[in-house]
Amino acid sequence: MISYEEILEIYWNSHNPTAQPWSRQYMSLIFFHDAGQEKAALQSKAAMEQKLGREIKTELVAYSKFYLAEDYHQKYYLQAEQQLAMEVRGYYKNFSGFINSTAAARLNGLLGGYGDPQLLAAEIDSYGLSEQAKELLQRYLR
């Protein structure tokens, strides 16, 4: 299982935490569940500020309730490829099944550029995709 500290490391390295958000809806935010996580988040934020030499705009907030983003934000890269998205959505009874799908999350990551061509080659036949969809996916990782 991945630790909270590892999640923080991934988080800091996946965006620019010094950027001023253009709206509250798109702000950089870290949630914590307890005092231990708060301490880890504060320490990692301070370390990142020191490393970058700039003020971190990311806010730290105690978790209270989680809200899913709007549907158009869900599986963003996958939904941008309408042909592939429609094929994958066809596997699920409703949009909620698509959103909660590990397979859709994996495909979304691959389309977003977060993937390994060798891993894709090894797994692609297990995805249950049409030949046309497989080719589309492979083009993204070339």
N, CA, C and O atoms as CSV, one atom per row, in Angstrom:
chain,resi,resn,atom,element,x,y,z
A,1,MET,N,N,0.849,-1.185,0.000
A,1,MET,CA,C,0.000,0.000,0.000
A,1,MET,C,C,0.889,1.241,0.000
A,1,MET,O,O,1.898,1.290,0.702
A,2,ILE,N,N,0.514,2.218,-0.774
A,2,ILE,CA,C,1.289,3.446,-0.876
A,2,ILE,C,C,1.051,4.314,0.367
A,2,ILE,O,O,-0.074,4.425,0.855
A,3,SER,N,N,2.114,4.917,0.860
A,3,SER,CA,C,2.004,5.728,2.069
A,3,SER,C,C,1.535,7.146,1.737
A,3,SER,O,O,1.598,7.581,0.588
A,4,TYR,N,N,1.072,7.845,2.749
A,4,TYR,CA,C,0.652,9.238,2.588
A,4,TYR,C,C,1.827,10.082,2.103
A,4,TYR,O,O,1.654,10.962,1.260
A,5,GLU,N,N,3.014,9.818,2.630
A,5,GLU,CA,C,4.203,10.557,2.216
A,5,GLU,C,C,4.515,10.326,0.738
A,5,GLU,O,O,4.928,11.250,0.037
A,6,GLU,N,N,4.319,9.108,0.270
A,6,GLU,CA,C,4.539,8.817,-1.156
A,6,GLU,C,C,3.504,9.529,-2.024
A,6,GLU,O,O,3.819,10.011,-3.113
A,7,ILE,N,N,2.273,9.591,-1.534
A,7,ILE,CA,C,1.230,10.316,-2.258
A,7,ILE,C,C,1.591,11.801,-2.354
A,7,ILE,O,O,1.419,12.424,-3.402
A,8,LEU,N,N,2.092,12.356,-1.253
A,8,LEU,CA,C,2.516,13.763,-1.269
A,8,LEU,C,C,3.630,13.986,-2.288
A,8,LEU,O,O,3.615,14.980,-3.014
A,9,GLU,N,N,4.581,13.084,-2.346
A,9,GLU,CA,C,5.683,13.201,-3.302
A,9,GLU,C,C,5.155,13.201,-4.740
A,9,GLU,O,O,5.569,14.020,-5.560
A,10,ILE,N,N,4.252,12.293,-5.031
A,10,ILE,CA,C,3.642,12.241,-6.370
A,10,ILE,C,C,2.899,13.549,-6.636
A,10,ILE,O,O,3.012,14.124,-7.718
A,11,TYR,N,N,2.150,14.006,-5.658
A,11,TYR,CA,C,1.367,15.232,-5.802
A,11,TYR,C,C,2.253,16.427,-6.149
A,11,TYR,O,O,1.981,17.148,-7.109
A,12,TRP,N,N,3.310,16.634,-5.368
A,12,TRP,CA,C,4.177,17.786,-5.608
A,12,TRP,C,C,4.827,17.729,-6.987
A,12,TRP,O,O,5.069,18.763,-7.609
A,13,ASN,N,N,5.106,16.533,-7.455
A,13,ASN,CA,C,5.795,16.380,-8.742
A,13,ASN,C,C,4.861,16.320,-9.941
A,13,ASN,O,O,5.320,16.171,-11.074
A,14,SER,N,N,3.558,16.432,-9.709
A,14,SER,CA,C,2.624,16.302,-10.826
A,14,SER,C,C,1.980,17.619,-11.250
A,14,SER,O,O,1.141,17.632,-12.151
A,15,HIS,N,N,2.356,18.708,-10.623
A,15,HIS,CA,C,1.802,20.018,-11.002
A,15,HIS,C,C,2.715,21.126,-10.475
A,15,HIS,O,O,3.693,20.861,-9.776
A,16,ASN,N,N,2.383,22.354,-10.816
A,16,ASN,CA,C,3.147,23.502,-10.339
A,16,ASN,C,C,2.446,24.078,-9.114
A,16,ASN,O,O,1.456,24.794,-9.259
A,17,PRO,N,N,2.936,23.781,-7.908
A,17,PRO,CA,C,2.252,24.244,-6.700
A,17,PRO,C,C,2.472,25.724,-6.403
A,17,PRO,O,O,1.892,26.257,-5.457
A,18,THR,N,N,3.307,26.395,-7.204
A,18,THR,CA,C,3.547,27.820,-6.990
A,18,THR,C,C,2.621,28.695,-7.832
A,18,THR,O,O,2.598,29.916,-7.673
A,19,ALA,N,N,1.862,28.069,-8.724
A,19,ALA,CA,C,0.974,28.826,-9.605
A,19,ALA,C,C,-0.252,29.326,-8.845
A,19,ALA,O,O,-0.861,28.595,-8.064
A,20,GLN,N,N,-0.595,30.573,-9.090
A,20,GLN,CA,C,-1.808,31.140,-8.497
A,20,GLN,C,C,-3.006,30.577,-9.251
A,20,GLN,O,O,-3.070,30.715,-10.472
A,21,PRO,N,N,-3.956,29.947,-8.564
A,21,PRO,CA,C,-5.118,29.401,-9.285
A,21,PRO,C,C,-5.951,30.532,-9.875
A,21,PRO,O,O,-6.088,31.594,-9.268
A,22,TRP,N,N,-6.500,30.300,-11.054
A,22,TRP,CA,C,-7.323,31.332,-11.684
A,22,TRP,C,C,-8.749,31.306,-11.167
A,22,TRP,O,O,-9.529,32.219,-11.442
A,23,SER,N,N,-9.095,30.267,-10.420
A,23,SER,CA,C,-10.380,30.243,-9.723
A,23,SER,C,C,-10.275,29.253,-8.567
A,23,SER,O,O,-9.445,28.344,-8.588
A,24,ARG,N,N,-11.104,29.436,-7.583
A,24,ARG,CA,C,-11.094,28.554,-6.402
A,24,ARG,C,C,-11.373,27.101,-6.800
A,24,ARG,O,O,-10.878,26.172,-6.163
A,25,GLN,N,N,-12.154,26.917,-7.840
A,25,GLN,CA,C,-12.508,25.580,-8.306
A,25,GLN,C,C,-11.272,24.789,-8.738
A,25,GLN,O,O,-11.272,23.560,-8.667
A,26,TYR,N,N,-10.224,25.475,-9.183
A,26,TYR,CA,C,-9.034,24.809,-9.710
A,26,TYR,C,C,-7.813,25.000,-8.816
A,26,TYR,O,O,-6.675,24.877,-9.269
A,27,MET,N,N,-8.054,25.294,-7.567
A,27,MET,CA,C,-6.932,25.541,-6.656
A,27,MET,C,C,-6.183,24.250,-6.312
A,27,MET,O,O,-6.720,23.148,-6.421
A,28,SER,N,N,-4.950,24.421,-5.903
A,28,SER,CA,C,-4.112,23.309,-5.448
A,28,SER,C,C,-4.404,23.096,-3.966
A,28,SER,O,O,-4.307,24.027,-3.167
A,29,LEU,N,N,-4.761,21.863,-3.605
A,29,LEU,CA,C,-5.248,21.588,-2.261
A,29,LEU,C,C,-4.803,20.206,-1.809
A,29,LEU,O,O,-4.817,19.253,-2.588
A,30,ILE,N,N,-4.409,20.105,-0.552
A,30,ILE,CA,C,-4.085,18.809,0.053
A,30,ILE,C,C,-5.011,18.612,1.250
A,30,ILE,O,O,-5.111,19.470,2.127
A,31,PHE,N,N,-5.676,17.477,1.266
A,31,PHE,CA,C,-6.512,17.120,2.401
A,31,PHE,C,C,-5.728,16.213,3.343
A,31,PHE,O,O,-4.897,15.415,2.907
A,32,PHE,N,N,-5.999,16.344,4.623
A,32,PHE,CA,C,-5.425,15.429,5.609
A,32,PHE,C,C,-6.546,14.915,6.502
A,32,PHE,O,O,-7.554,15.590,6.713
A,33,HIS,N,N,-6.350,13.703,7.024
A,33,HIS,CA,C,-7.371,13.053,7.853
A,33,HIS,C,C,-7.086,13.109,9.344
A,33,HIS,O,O,-8.000,12.981,10.158
A,34,ASP,N,N,-5.828,13.299,9.705
A,34,ASP,CA,C,-5.487,13.292,11.120
A,34,ASP,C,C,-4.232,14.140,11.351
A,34,ASP,O,O,-3.644,14.672,10.410
A,35,ALA,N,N,-3.841,14.252,12.608
A,35,ALA,CA,C,-2.697,15.089,12.964
A,35,ALA,C,C,-1.401,14.594,12.309
A,35,ALA,O,O,-0.555,15.402,11.925
A,36,GLY,N,N,-1.243,13.283,12.183
A,36,GLY,CA,C,-0.046,12.741,11.545
A,36,GLY,C,C,0.053,13.145,10.080
A,36,GLY,O,O,1.124,13.523,9.604
A,37,GLN,N,N,-1.059,13.065,9.374
A,37,GLN,CA,C,-1.066,13.476,7.967
A,37,GLN,C,C,-0.878,14.986,7.838
A,37,GLN,O,O,-0.199,15.454,6.924
A,38,GLU,N,N,-1.477,15.743,8.751
A,38,GLU,CA,C,-1.294,17.197,8.702
A,38,GLU,C,C,0.180,17.549,8.869
A,38,GLU,O,O,0.716,18.381,8.136
A,39,LYS,N,N,0.825,16.912,9.832
A,39,LYS,CA,C,2.244,17.166,10.065
A,39,LYS,C,C,3.067,16.796,8.828
A,39,LYS,O,O,3.942,17.557,8.416
A,40,ALA,N,N,2.792,15.642,8.243
A,40,ALA,CA,C,3.519,15.211,7.043
A,40,ALA,C,C,3.303,16.187,5.893
A,40,ALA,O,O,4.239,16.505,5.159
A,41,ALA,N,N,2.071,16.661,5.736
A,41,ALA,CA,C,1.758,17.608,4.658
A,41,ALA,C,C,2.474,18.937,4.882
A,41,ALA,O,O,3.037,19.504,3.946
A,42,LEU,N,N,2.455,19.432,6.113
A,42,LEU,CA,C,3.147,20.687,6.431
A,42,LEU,C,C,4.649,20.567,6.177
A,42,LEU,O,O,5.266,21.471,5.613
A,43,GLN,N,N,5.227,19.449,6.596
A,43,GLN,CA,C,6.664,19.236,6.394
A,43,GLN,C,C,7.011,19.137,4.916
A,43,GLN,O,O,8.008,19.703,4.468
A,44,SER,N,N,6.196,18.423,4.167
A,44,SER,CA,C,6.487,18.272,2.739
A,44,SER,C,C,6.299,19.595,2.002
A,44,SER,O,O,7.035,19.890,1.060
A,45,LYS,N,N,5.318,20.395,2.425
A,45,LYS,CA,C,5.113,21.708,1.813
A,45,LYS,C,C,6.313,22.613,2.089
A,45,LYS,O,O,6.796,23.298,1.188
A,46,ALA,N,N,6.789,22.616,3.326
A,46,ALA,CA,C,7.955,23.433,3.677
A,46,ALA,C,C,9.189,22.988,2.886
A,46,ALA,O,O,9.960,23.819,2.406
A,47,ALA,N,N,9.366,21.686,2.756
A,47,ALA,CA,C,10.508,21.167,1.998
A,47,ALA,C,C,10.411,21.561,0.523
A,47,ALA,O,O,11.421,21.893,-0.098
A,48,MET,N,N,9.216,21.525,-0.031
A,48,MET,CA,C,9.033,21.892,-1.432
A,48,MET,C,C,9.268,23.388,-1.629
A,48,MET,O,O,9.854,23.792,-2.633
A,49,GLU,N,N,8.820,24.212,-0.688
A,49,GLU,CA,C,9.067,25.652,-0.772
A,49,GLU,C,C,10.560,25.944,-0.748
A,49,GLU,O,O,11.055,26.780,-1.503
A,50,GLN,N,N,11.267,25.247,0.126
A,50,GLN,CA,C,12.713,25.439,0.217
A,50,GLN,C,C,13.394,24.977,-1.073
A,50,GLN,O,O,14.290,25.651,-1.580
A,51,LYS,N,N,12.976,23.850,-1.589
A,51,LYS,CA,C,13.557,23.305,-2.820
A,51,LYS,C,C,13.339,24.247,-4.006
A,51,LYS,O,O,14.252,24.479,-4.799
A,52,LEU,N,N,12.119,24.789,-4.121
A,52,LEU,CA,C,11.775,25.638,-5.256
A,52,LEU,C,C,12.172,27.102,-5.053
A,52,LEU,O,O,12.317,27.853,-6.019
A,53,GLY,N,N,12.345,27.498,-3.796
A,53,GLY,CA,C,12.684,28.883,-3.503
A,53,GLY,C,C,11.554,29.855,-3.804
A,53,GLY,O,O,11.790,31.038,-4.051
A,54,ARG,N,N,10.329,29.353,-3.781
A,54,ARG,CA,C,9.148,30.166,-4.066
A,54,ARG,C,C,8.029,29.775,-3.120
A,54,ARG,O,O,8.024,28.684,-2.551
A,55,GLU,N,N,7.081,30.690,-2.962
A,55,GLU,CA,C,5.927,30.411,-2.116
A,55,GLU,C,C,5.026,29.363,-2.768
A,55,GLU,O,O,4.706,29.446,-3.953
A,56,ILE,N,N,4.630,28.385,-1.972
A,56,ILE,CA,C,3.704,27.348,-2.423
A,56,ILE,C,C,2.287,27.865,-2.193
A,56,ILE,O,O,1.950,28.301,-1.092
A,57,LYS,N,N,1.469,27.817,-3.225
A,57,LYS,CA,C,0.081,28.300,-3.139
A,57,LYS,C,C,-0.884,27.207,-2.671
A,57,LYS,O,O,-2.046,27.489,-2.377
A,58,THR,N,N,-0.416,25.989,-2.604
A,58,THR,CA,C,-1.250,24.855,-2.183
A,58,THR,C,C,-1.733,25.065,-0.752
A,58,THR,O,O,-0.948,25.400,0.136
A,59,GLU,N,N,-3.019,24.866,-0.539
A,59,GLU,CA,C,-3.595,24.973,0.796
A,59,GLU,C,C,-3.728,23.579,1.406
A,59,GLU,O,O,-3.930,22.595,0.693
A,60,LEU,N,N,-3.613,23.506,2.727
A,60,LEU,CA,C,-3.811,22.261,3.466
A,60,LEU,C,C,-5.117,22.389,4.244
A,60,LEU,O,O,-5.329,23.370,4.956
A,61,VAL,N,N,-5.989,21.391,4.103
A,61,VAL,CA,C,-7.322,21.458,4.689
A,61,VAL,C,C,-7.695,20.105,5.287
A,61,VAL,O,O,-7.439,19.054,4.700
A,62,ALA,N,N,-8.305,20.158,6.466
A,62,ALA,CA,C,-8.803,18.925,7.083
A,62,ALA,C,C,-9.932,18.362,6.216
A,62,ALA,O,O,-10.835,19.090,5.803
A,63,TYR,N,N,-9.867,17.069,5.952
A,63,TYR,CA,C,-10.899,16.411,5.145
A,63,TYR,C,C,-12.231,16.454,5.885
A,63,TYR,O,O,-12.295,16.208,7.089
A,64,SER,N,N,-13.306,16.775,5.138
A,64,SER,CA,C,-14.639,16.708,5.723
A,64,SER,C,C,-15.586,15.925,4.819
A,64,SER,O,O,-16.323,15.062,5.294
A,65,LYS,N,N,-15.571,16.219,3.529
A,65,LYS,CA,C,-16.447,15.520,2.604
A,65,LYS,C,C,-15.847,15.611,1.214
A,65,LYS,O,O,-15.256,16.626,0.846
A,66,PHE,N,N,-16.004,14.540,0.444
A,66,PHE,CA,C,-15.475,14.496,-0.913
A,66,PHE,C,C,-16.597,14.705,-1.909
A,66,PHE,O,O,-17.672,14.120,-1.780
A,67,TYR,N,N,-16.345,15.538,-2.897
A,67,TYR,CA,C,-17.292,15.786,-3.972
A,67,TYR,C,C,-16.639,15.415,-5.290
A,67,TYR,O,O,-15.537,15.872,-5.595
A,68,LEU,N,N,-17.317,14.587,-6.072
A,68,LEU,CA,C,-16.818,14.269,-7.402
A,68,LEU,C,C,-16.888,15.510,-8.278
A,68,LEU,O,O,-17.788,16.339,-8.142
A,69,ALA,N,N,-15.925,15.619,-9.174
A,69,ALA,CA,C,-15.973,16.688,-10.163
A,69,ALA,C,C,-17.121,16.435,-11.124
A,69,ALA,O,O,-17.684,15.342,-11.170
A,70,GLU,N,N,-17.456,17.461,-11.889
A,70,GLU,CA,C,-18.523,17.331,-12.875
A,70,GLU,C,C,-18.166,16.225,-13.869
A,70,GLU,O,O,-16.993,15.901,-14.055
A,71,ASP,N,N,-19.183,15.657,-14.498
A,71,ASP,CA,C,-18.980,14.548,-15.431
A,71,ASP,C,C,-17.967,14.866,-16.526
A,71,ASP,O,O,-17.183,13.998,-16.910
A,72,TYR,N,N,-17.972,16.089,-17.030
A,72,TYR,CA,C,-17.054,16.410,-18.128
A,72,TYR,C,C,-15.592,16.418,-17.698
A,72,TYR,O,O,-14.700,16.399,-18.547
A,73,HIS,N,N,-15.336,16.446,-16.402
A,73,HIS,CA,C,-13.960,16.350,-15.900
A,73,HIS,C,C,-13.530,14.891,-15.682
A,73,HIS,O,O,-12.335,14.609,-15.594
A,74,GLN,N,N,-14.475,13.983,-15.595
A,74,GLN,CA,C,-14.171,12.592,-15.297
A,74,GLN,C,C,-13.522,11.904,-16.497
A,74,GLN,O,O,-13.991,12.037,-17.627
A,75,LYS,N,N,-12.445,11.173,-16.242
A,75,LYS,CA,C,-11.744,10.437,-17.309
A,75,LYS,C,C,-11.536,11.379,-18.510
A,75,LYS,O,O,-11.888,11.059,-19.646
A,76,TYR,N,N,-10.966,12.523,-18.221
A,76,TYR,CA,C,-10.857,13.630,-19.174
A,76,TYR,C,C,-10.200,13.228,-20.493
A,76,TYR,O,O,-10.743,13.501,-21.563
A,77,TYR,N,N,-9.039,12.583,-20.423
A,77,TYR,CA,C,-8.325,12.215,-21.650
A,77,TYR,C,C,-9.085,11.151,-22.434
A,77,TYR,O,O,-9.131,11.188,-23.664
A,78,LEU,N,N,-9.669,10.219,-21.723
A,78,LEU,CA,C,-10.435,9.164,-22.377
A,78,LEU,C,C,-11.680,9.745,-23.056
A,78,LEU,O,O,-11.999,9.378,-24.187
A,79,GLN,N,N,-12.373,10.637,-22.375
A,79,GLN,CA,C,-13.566,11.227,-22.977
A,79,GLN,C,C,-13.241,12.097,-24.193
A,79,GLN,O,O,-14.092,12.292,-25.060
A,80,ALA,N,N,-12.019,12.616,-24.258
A,80,ALA,CA,C,-11.612,13.424,-25.411
A,80,ALA,C,C,-11.494,12.566,-26.674
A,80,ALA,O,O,-11.592,13.080,-27.788
A,81,GLU,N,N,-11.285,11.275,-26.497
A,81,GLU,CA,C,-11.231,10.326,-27.621
A,81,GLU,C,C,-12.590,9.649,-27.701
A,81,GLU,O,O,-12.779,8.553,-27.175
A,82,GLN,N,N,-13.528,10.305,-28.358
A,82,GLN,CA,C,-14.924,9.884,-28.323
A,82,GLN,C,C,-15.142,8.437,-28.760
A,82,GLN,O,O,-15.927,7.718,-28.141
A,83,GLN,N,N,-14.468,8.011,-29.803
A,83,GLN,CA,C,-14.659,6.642,-30.291
A,83,GLN,C,C,-14.271,5.632,-29.214
A,83,GLN,O,O,-15.017,4.692,-28.937
A,84,LEU,N,N,-13.124,5.827,-28.624
A,84,LEU,CA,C,-12.647,4.923,-27.578
A,84,LEU,C,C,-13.539,5.031,-26.336
A,84,LEU,O,O,-13.891,4.023,-25.724
A,85,ALA,N,N,-13.892,6.250,-25.978
A,85,ALA,CA,C,-14.737,6.454,-24.793
A,85,ALA,C,C,-16.086,5.763,-24.952
A,85,ALA,O,O,-16.569,5.130,-24.013
A,86,MET,N,N,-16.691,5.876,-26.113
A,86,MET,CA,C,-17.989,5.235,-26.333
A,86,MET,C,C,-17.871,3.715,-26.245
A,86,MET,O,O,-18.760,3.048,-25.716
A,87,GLU,N,N,-16.789,3.181,-26.758
A,87,GLU,CA,C,-16.594,1.732,-26.672
A,87,GLU,C,C,-16.461,1.306,-25.215
A,87,GLU,O,O,-17.094,0.340,-24.791
A,88,VAL,N,N,-15.651,2.012,-24.457
A,88,VAL,CA,C,-15.443,1.659,-23.050
A,88,VAL,C,C,-16.718,1.888,-22.242
A,88,VAL,O,O,-17.073,1.061,-21.402
A,89,ARG,N,N,-17.404,2.993,-22.483
A,89,ARG,CA,C,-18.652,3.266,-21.749
A,89,ARG,C,C,-19.698,2.191,-22.020
A,89,ARG,O,O,-20.560,1.944,-21.178
A,90,GLY,N,N,-19.634,1.557,-23.170
A,90,GLY,CA,C,-20.573,0.500,-23.505
A,90,GLY,C,C,-20.469,-0.722,-22.600
A,90,GLY,O,O,-21.392,-1.536,-22.553
A,91,TYR,N,N,-19.363,-0.860,-21.885
A,91,TYR,CA,C,-19.172,-1.988,-20.975
A,91,TYR,C,C,-19.929,-1.804,-19.659
A,91,TYR,O,O,-20.092,-2.757,-18.897
A,92,TYR,N,N,-20.391,-0.582,-19.392
A,92,TYR,CA,C,-20.986,-0.261,-18.096
A,92,TYR,C,C,-22.454,0.123,-18.255
A,92,TYR,O,O,-22.856,0.680,-19.277
A,93,LYS,N,N,-23.239,-0.181,-17.238
A,93,LYS,CA,C,-24.677,0.099,-17.273
A,93,LYS,C,C,-24.964,1.594,-17.244
A,93,LYS,O,O,-25.956,2.058,-17.805
A,94,ASN,N,N,-24.080,2.344,-16.580
A,94,ASN,CA,C,-24.309,3.778,-16.448
A,94,ASN,C,C,-22.976,4.518,-16.357
A,94,ASN,O,O,-21.910,3.904,-16.303
A,95,PHE,N,N,-23.057,5.832,-16.342
A,95,PHE,CA,C,-21.838,6.654,-16.319
A,95,PHE,C,C,-21.057,6.448,-15.028
A,95,PHE,O,O,-19.829,6.534,-15.028
A,96,SER,N,N,-21.744,6.183,-13.944
A,96,SER,CA,C,-21.085,5.930,-12.661
A,96,SER,C,C,-20.149,4.721,-12.753
A,96,SER,O,O,-19.048,4.745,-12.202
A,97,GLY,N,N,-20.579,3.678,-13.440
A,97,GLY,CA,C,-19.725,2.513,-13.633
A,97,GLY,C,C,-18.470,2.859,-14.408
A,97,GLY,O,O,-17.385,2.370,-14.092
A,98,PHE,N,N,-18.612,3.692,-15.411
A,98,PHE,CA,C,-17.477,4.180,-16.206
A,98,PHE,C,C,-16.518,4.978,-15.330
A,98,PHE,O,O,-15.308,4.755,-15.374
A,99,ILE,N,N,-17.041,5.894,-14.546
A,99,ILE,CA,C,-16.209,6.732,-13.673
A,99,ILE,C,C,-15.441,5.880,-12.673
A,99,ILE,O,O,-14.264,6.137,-12.418
A,100,ASN,N,N,-16.085,4.879,-12.108
A,100,ASN,CA,C,-15.470,4.061,-11.062
A,100,ASN,C,C,-14.629,2.909,-11.595
A,100,ASN,O,O,-14.071,2.137,-10.814
A,101,SER,N,N,-14.533,2.788,-12.892
A,101,SER,CA,C,-13.825,1.681,-13.519
A,101,SER,C,C,-12.311,1.822,-13.435
A,101,SER,O,O,-11.755,2.854,-13.811
A,102,THR,N,N,-11.662,0.799,-12.949
A,102,THR,CA,C,-10.199,0.757,-12.936
A,102,THR,C,C,-9.667,0.706,-14.360
A,102,THR,O,O,-8.653,1.333,-14.670
A,103,ALA,N,N,-10.346,-0.036,-15.224
A,103,ALA,CA,C,-9.910,-0.124,-16.621
A,103,ALA,C,C,-9.977,1.239,-17.297
A,103,ALA,O,O,-9.049,1.625,-18.007
A,104,ALA,N,N,-11.072,1.973,-17.081
A,104,ALA,CA,C,-11.194,3.311,-17.668
A,104,ALA,C,C,-10.129,4.240,-17.099
A,104,ALA,O,O,-9.589,5.077,-17.822
A,105,ALA,N,N,-9.825,4.103,-15.824
A,105,ALA,CA,C,-8.770,4.925,-15.214
A,105,ALA,C,C,-7.413,4.616,-15.843
A,105,ALA,O,O,-6.626,5.525,-16.104
A,106,ARG,N,N,-7.146,3.348,-16.082
A,106,ARG,CA,C,-5.882,2.960,-16.711
A,106,ARG,C,C,-5.792,3.535,-18.121
A,106,ARG,O,O,-4.763,4.095,-18.499
A,107,LEU,N,N,-6.855,3.400,-18.895
A,107,LEU,CA,C,-6.866,3.938,-20.262
A,107,LEU,C,C,-6.721,5.458,-20.251
A,107,LEU,O,O,-6.003,6.019,-21.079
A,108,ASN,N,N,-7.394,6.117,-19.327
A,108,ASN,CA,C,-7.292,7.569,-19.211
A,108,ASN,C,C,-5.846,7.981,-18.939
A,108,ASN,O,O,-5.349,8.935,-19.537
A,109,GLY,N,N,-5.183,7.278,-18.056
A,109,GLY,CA,C,-3.784,7.575,-17.765
A,109,GLY,C,C,-2.892,7.360,-18.968
A,109,GLY,O,O,-2.006,8.171,-19.241
A,110,LEU,N,N,-3.114,6.287,-19.683
A,110,LEU,CA,C,-2.323,6.015,-20.881
A,110,LEU,C,C,-2.507,7.124,-21.917
A,110,LEU,O,O,-1.537,7.591,-22.514
A,111,LEU,N,N,-3.749,7.539,-22.123
A,111,LEU,CA,C,-4.029,8.606,-23.088
A,111,LEU,C,C,-3.468,9.946,-22.628
A,111,LEU,O,O,-3.162,10.812,-23.447
A,112,GLY,N,N,-3.334,10.110,-21.323
A,112,GLY,CA,C,-2.755,11.330,-20.774
A,112,GLY,C,C,-1.239,11.343,-20.801
A,112,GLY,O,O,-0.607,12.306,-20.366
A,113,GLY,N,N,-0.660,10.265,-21.316
A,113,GLY,CA,C,0.796,10.210,-21.418
A,113,GLY,C,C,1.480,9.567,-20.232
A,113,GLY,O,O,2.701,9.646,-20.100
A,114,TYR,N,N,0.714,8.936,-19.375
A,114,TYR,CA,C,1.271,8.307,-18.179
A,114,TYR,C,C,1.272,6.801,-18.362
A,114,TYR,O,O,0.454,6.092,-17.775
A,115,GLY,N,N,2.176,6.329,-19.162
A,115,GLY,CA,C,2.186,4.903,-19.419
A,115,GLY,C,C,3.493,4.427,-19.997
A,115,GLY,O,O,4.359,5.219,-20.368
A,116,ASP,N,N,3.613,3.167,-20.064
A,116,ASP,CA,C,4.805,2.499,-20.556
A,116,ASP,C,C,4.408,1.662,-21.763
A,116,ASP,O,O,3.580,0.759,-21.641
A,117,PRO,N,N,4.989,1.949,-22.934
A,117,PRO,CA,C,4.627,1.190,-24.134
A,117,PRO,C,C,4.809,-0.319,-23.972
A,117,PRO,O,O,4.034,-1.096,-24.530
A,118,GLN,N,N,5.810,-0.738,-23.223
A,118,GLN,CA,C,6.029,-2.176,-23.021
A,118,GLN,C,C,4.924,-2.790,-22.176
A,118,GLN,O,O,4.479,-3.907,-22.442
A,119,LEU,N,N,4.483,-2.065,-21.164
A,119,LEU,CA,C,3.381,-2.557,-20.330
A,119,LEU,C,C,2.096,-2.624,-21.148
A,119,LEU,O,O,1.334,-3.585,-21.044
A,120,LEU,N,N,1.860,-1.600,-21.960
A,120,LEU,CA,C,0.680,-1.610,-22.816
A,120,LEU,C,C,0.703,-2.806,-23.753
A,120,LEU,O,O,-0.308,-3.490,-23.912
A,121,ALA,N,N,1.849,-3.064,-24.374
A,121,ALA,CA,C,1.962,-4.201,-25.294
A,121,ALA,C,C,1.643,-5.516,-24.583
A,121,ALA,O,O,1.015,-6.406,-25.157
A,122,ALA,N,N,2.078,-5.628,-23.336
A,122,ALA,CA,C,1.841,-6.854,-22.582
A,122,ALA,C,C,0.386,-7.002,-22.146
A,122,ALA,O,O,-0.106,-8.123,-22.012
A,123,GLU,N,N,-0.305,-5.890,-21.924
A,123,GLU,CA,C,-1.656,-5.923,-21.362
A,123,GLU,C,C,-2.789,-5.686,-22.356
A,123,GLU,O,O,-3.935,-6.034,-22.071
A,124,ILE,N,N,-2.498,-5.110,-23.495
A,124,ILE,CA,C,-3.552,-4.574,-24.352
A,124,ILE,C,C,-4.628,-5.595,-24.734
A,124,ILE,O,O,-5.802,-5.242,-24.848
A,125,ASP,N,N,-4.242,-6.836,-24.928
A,125,ASP,CA,C,-5.241,-7.842,-25.301
A,125,ASP,C,C,-6.204,-8.153,-24.151
A,125,ASP,O,O,-7.299,-8.668,-24.379
A,126,SER,N,N,-5.804,-7.845,-22.936
A,126,SER,CA,C,-6.676,-8.113,-21.788
A,126,SER,C,C,-7.700,-6.997,-21.564
A,126,SER,O,O,-8.579,-7.138,-20.714
A,127,TYR,N,N,-7.604,-5.899,-22.302
A,127,TYR,CA,C,-8.508,-4.766,-22.111
A,127,TYR,C,C,-9.879,-4.993,-22.743
A,127,TYR,O,O,-10.827,-4.277,-22.420
A,128,GLY,N,N,-10.001,-5.973,-23.634
A,128,GLY,CA,C,-11.286,-6.253,-24.272
A,128,GLY,C,C,-11.680,-5.231,-25.323
A,128,GLY,O,O,-12.864,-5.059,-25.609
A,129,LEU,N,N,-10.707,-4.558,-25.896
A,129,LEU,CA,C,-10.975,-3.512,-26.885
A,129,LEU,C,C,-11.016,-4.063,-28.298
A,129,LEU,O,O,-10.435,-5.109,-28.587
A,130,SER,N,N,-11.707,-3.350,-29.175
A,130,SER,CA,C,-11.712,-3.696,-30.591
A,130,SER,C,C,-10.316,-3.434,-31.169
A,130,SER,O,O,-9.503,-2.741,-30.558
A,131,GLU,N,N,-10.054,-3.988,-32.332
A,131,GLU,CA,C,-8.757,-3.769,-32.984
A,131,GLU,C,C,-8.546,-2.285,-33.271
A,131,GLU,O,O,-7.434,-1.776,-33.138
A,132,GLN,N,N,-9.601,-1.603,-33.660
A,132,GLN,CA,C,-9.518,-0.172,-33.959
A,132,GLN,C,C,-9.150,0.620,-32.694
A,132,GLN,O,O,-8.320,1.527,-32.755
A,133,ALA,N,N,-9.747,0.290,-31.581
A,133,ALA,CA,C,-9.453,0.967,-30.314
A,133,ALA,C,C,-8.031,0.664,-29.854
A,133,ALA,O,O,-7.345,1.548,-29.342
A,134,LYS,N,N,-7.587,-0.571,-30.032
A,134,LYS,CA,C,-6.211,-0.931,-29.668
A,134,LYS,C,C,-5.208,-0.100,-30.456
A,134,LYS,O,O,-4.223,0.388,-29.900
A,135,GLU,N,N,-5.460,0.058,-31.750
A,135,GLU,CA,C,-4.556,0.839,-32.603
A,135,GLU,C,C,-4.510,2.293,-32.159
A,135,GLU,O,O,-3.434,2.888,-32.107
A,136,LEU,N,N,-5.657,2.869,-31.842
A,136,LEU,CA,C,-5.716,4.241,-31.361
A,136,LEU,C,C,-4.874,4.410,-30.097
A,136,LEU,O,O,-4.080,5.345,-29.989
A,137,LEU,N,N,-5.052,3.524,-29.173
A,137,LEU,CA,C,-4.314,3.562,-27.913
A,137,LEU,C,C,-2.821,3.426,-28.139
A,137,LEU,O,O,-2.034,4.146,-27.525
A,138,GLN,N,N,-2.421,2.517,-29.006
A,138,GLN,CA,C,-1.005,2.304,-29.288
A,138,GLN,C,C,-0.374,3.532,-29.931
A,138,GLN,O,O,0.790,3.837,-29.672
A,139,ARG,N,N,-1.127,4.237,-30.763
A,139,ARG,CA,C,-0.604,5.464,-31.390
A,139,ARG,C,C,-0.227,6.520,-30.356
A,139,ARG,O,O,0.729,7.271,-30.547
A,140,TYR,N,N,-0.980,6.573,-29.263
A,140,TYR,CA,C,-0.687,7.560,-28.235
A,140,TYR,C,C,0.624,7.313,-27.508
A,140,TYR,O,O,1.244,8.245,-26.995
A,141,LEU,N,N,1.034,6.084,-27.465
A,141,LEU,CA,C,2.258,5.760,-26.723
A,141,LEU,C,C,3.478,5.579,-27.618
A,141,LEU,O,O,4.535,5.152,-27.153
A,142,ARG,N,N,3.338,5.894,-28.873
A,142,ARG,CA,C,4.491,5.802,-29.776
A,142,ARG,C,C,5.294,7.066,-29.746
A,142,ARG,O,O,6.302,7.173,-30.444
